[in-house]
Amino acid sequence: MFGEFISRIKYWSREDRISPENPLNHWRLYFHSSMTRLCKRKFKYFGEGAEFRAGAYAADCSNISIGKRVVIRPNSILFATAPNKYGGKGSITIEDNVLFGPAVQIYAVEKHKFQDIHAPIIDQGFDEPGDVLIKAGSWIGAGSIIIAGVTIGSNSVIGAGSIVTRDIPDHVVAVGVPAKVIKELA
């Protein structure tokens, strides 16, 4: 048991993620100064005035960029893919001044294949991941899900609970499952 404990401590200290499952780093999110130091060390980029709140989760942090004055709220998930695994695909870039509601999920990871109806999905492998870009000034409503390969335009609004499966242009409101543009912003 002691050997397992030491092994777990080593794993937590080198993993490329911030999560509630990691007691070595998650407690730091409760204190602004230690949160900032942790995030600047872990993320590819972590802008001035940005916050990554306790309860949020980020995997493959070295392939995630969070701009200035972005707040990642509790229960949000940022799931990138390690940069060397697919030659850079699977990154998440959140530009400056983006608003997030709680429980926003962003998946830049590969998706399970499911074409062979005779094979269990777990055995079918994965499609290639895609980069996610959220442009400056956007607002992502609570509980929204953003899928790999999507770009959300600048100063656009994604309604709460929406699932974004395709690109959203600049200056629009998009809502629904899947998210569709319902209004252009003047």
N, C-alpha and C positions, 0 to 999 in steps of 0.2 A: 504494500500500500504506500509506503514512503517513496519508493521508486516511481510509482504512478503519480504521486503528488509533485515530485521534482520534475518529471516529464511534462506535466500539465503547466507548471510555472514557466518552464522554458518555452513551451508552445505559445502561451499567452504573451510572453515578452517579445516574441519575434513575428507574430501574426500581423498581416496587413489589414487590420480591421479595427473598428471601434464598436463595441457592442455591450449590452447589459450582461452578456455571458462572460465578459472578461473583467474580473474584479481588479486586475492590475491597471486598467486604464479608465474604466467607466466612471469610477468615483470622481475622477478629475473634471468631469463635465458639470458637476455641481458648483464649481468655483471658477469664476470668469478667467482669472489669470492662468490657472492650470489648464482650463479648457483651451484657451488660446494657444498655449505652448504645445499641448498635445496635438491639436489640429494642424498647427503650422509644421509640426514634425511628420505627421502621418499623411496628410493630403498632398497631392501634387501642387496645389495652390490653395491658400486660405486667406481671403482678403481682409483688409482692415474693417473692423466693425462687424464681421461675420460672427455667427454663433452656431454651435452644434449642441443642442440641448440634451440633457439626460433623458434616456429612454429611446433616443434615436439610434439607428444602426447603419453602419457603412462597411461594405466589404470591398476589398481591393482598393483601399484608400489612395494608393499611389497612382491611380488612374482616375481620380476624381478631383475636379477643380471647383472651388466654391468662391464666388466673387465677393466684392465689398458689400457690406450691409445686407447680407443674406442670412436669414435665421432658419435653421433646420429644426423643426419642432418635434416634440416627443412622438414616439411611435412611427416616425418616418423611417423609410428604408431606402438606402442608396446602394444598389448592387451593380458594381462595375465588374470588369474582367481584367485580370492581370495583364499589364501592357505587353509583356513578352510572349504571352500565350498565342495571340492572334495578330501580332505585328501592329499593335496599337488600337485595334478595334475593341469596342466594348468600354469606351470611356464615357464619363459623365462630366459635362461642363455646364455650370450654372453661372451665368454672367452677373454683373452687379445689380443691386437693388431689386432682386426678385423676392416676392412675398410667397411664403409657404404656409398653408394651413397645417394642422396636425395630421399625422398618419398618411402623408403623401408617400407613394411608392414609385421608385424609378428603377427599372430593370434594363441594363445595357448588356446583360448576360445572354448567352446562347439559349435558344428555346429547344425544348425536347422535340425530337422527330416522332411522328406517329403514323407514317404512311403504311407500314406493314401491319395489316389487321390480324395477322397470325402470330405476331411477336409481342411480348410485353413491352410497353412504352419504355420502361426502365432500361431495356436492352437495345434500344434503337439509336442511341447517340443523340447528338445535338446539331442544330444549325449554327452557322457562324453568328457571333454577336454583332450588334450595331451600336454606333456612338449615339448618345443622347445629348442634345444641345438645347438649353433653355436660355433664350436671349434676354437681354437687360430689360428691367422694368415690368416683367410679367408677374402674374398672380396665379398661383396654383392652389385651387380650393382644397379643403380638407377631404381626405380619403381618396384623392385622385390617384390613378395608376397610369404611369407613362412607360410604354413598351420600347424595346430596343430599336434603334434606327430612326427615332423621331426627333424633329426640330420644332420647338415652339417659338413663334415669332416674338419680336420685341413688343412690349407693352400690350400683350394679349392676356386674356383671362380664361382660365380653365375652371369651369364650374365644379363645385364640390361633388365628389363621387363619380366623376367622369373617368372613362378609360380612353386614353389617347393612343391610337394605333397607327396614325398617319400624321404627317407634318401639318402644323397649324400656322397660317400666315401671320404677319405683323398686324397689330391693332384690331383684333377681333375678340369676340366672346365665343367660346366653344363649350358645349355641354353634351352630356349623354353617354350612352354605351352603344356603339363607339362614339367618341366625341365628334360633333359636327358643328360647324360655324353657324351661329344663329343671329349674329349681329356684328356689323362693322362699327368700330369706334371712330368718331370724327376727329 
